[in-house]
Amino acid sequence: MRIVYLHQYFRTPTMSGGTRSYEFARRLVERGHEVHVVTSDTDAAADRPTWRTSVEAGAVVHWVAVPYRNAMSYRDRLTAFGRFARLAAGRAASLEQDIVFATSTPLTIAIPGGYSARRRRVPMVLEVRDVWPEVPIALGALRSLASRWAAYRLEAWAYRNARHIVALSPGMADSITRRFPEVPVTVVPNGCDHALFADADRSGQQLRRTTGWLGDRPLVLYAGALGFVNQVDYLVQMAQAALTRHPELRFAIVGDGAERERLRTLARELGVLDRNLFLLGAMPKSEVTAFFGACDLAVSTVRNVPALHANSANKIFDGLAAGRPVAANHEGWIADTIRESGSGLVLPATDPAAAARLVGDFLADPARVSAARLAARRLAETRFDRDLLFARFEQILLDAVGSGQLPLTRQPQNVAAPIGDR
């Protein structure tokens, strides 16, 4: 197949951030498919409507400068979404293709995906990484009736123009099928990259030997975005609560985002910064593996908002891939998986002090930790192995190409038409 792969935030292992699209794209190439990834250079200093290309693991990647940072206002983010949608539409449609695969967020990625698919008369498969627009509405990003109406219209158009929907969790799939029962949906969650984490134990031991504040002390790791939705201050408050009962416990926060300086200020005010909590910067995926190899518990946190319970956080799967116990401070399918498998802890959503006690007591029990590590490794190998999930993903694309005529739906109203490359 000739595949156009649309992802506004494509990342390689030499960059910080999730590498799901990279891992799928390189496997598609290894299977003999031709892959063109259309993405943005989010770290660019300014918008530049010119394109550059690179080859990443055999996939041709088309980059255009559309700056995007977690610290941006919602208005600036929407502007970035719209700009990339316009530029990506023309680029995608210029490429030879048998199928378009478009992965959100943002859901505006469906605009260039749908445009290219209609122009080239090929099917589009859409991947949904959030319950959208329920999440931005719940977080207050879409406040006006007009913006919510437009978001729901875009959602409906996107789903009905897709030959198939890939959802990253059962909760996301349920949300879609409940409202669009005619749309086929398959769950392909985030996965565990065993090759990437094959050296995690050795590199983790090396990290412990060369890191004075860590040594042989138990380590709780958060590695991910520091945004409003992530509520990483939960970890800072846990660190404060742990000082009295579990003073040897160490917390490492690896990442960047809009909340970074506020977290630093809070950690300093609570007396934990560089004492038992260490705030580190973002680092490439290939380097953060050492922290997963060194940690005793990998934690994912989000705000206590039910719409977020369907998330499929990379940090959980990276923890499993490293064979480490994992923890989440929310309910949903991740919490159910942790409980059923015995691979870690489900922490109380609104009580960081109680969470600190649970974590400290857990890490002080070698038998519990050993059992959880075995359970984590089993999950990584039998349920969330990236190669197993890729086989399901590839079959969806193959079936979409061979399944007949395109969806007969129209361009969404009140969405600016793509203007192509400028």
Protein Blocks (a to p, Z undefined) as FASTA:
>chain_A
ZZddddfkbccfkbgcdfklmmmmmmmmmnopacddddddfkbfbdcfbdcdddeehiac
ddddddddfkbcfklmmmmmmmmmmmmmmmmmmpccfbdcdddddfklmmmmmmmmmmno
pacddddfbdcfklmmmnopambfklmmmmmmmmmmmmmmpfbdcdfbfklmmmmmmmmm
mbccddddddddfklmmmmmmmmmmmmmmmmklmmaccddddddddfklommlmmmmmmm
mmmmmmmbccddedddjklmmmmmmmmmnopgoklgccdddddfklmmmmmmmpmbdcdd
ddddfklmmpccfklmmmmmnopacddfbecjklmmmmmnopaccddfklmklmmmmmmm
mmmmmklmmmmmmmmmmmmmmmmgmklmmmmmmmmmmmmmmnopaddddddehiacdebj
ZZ
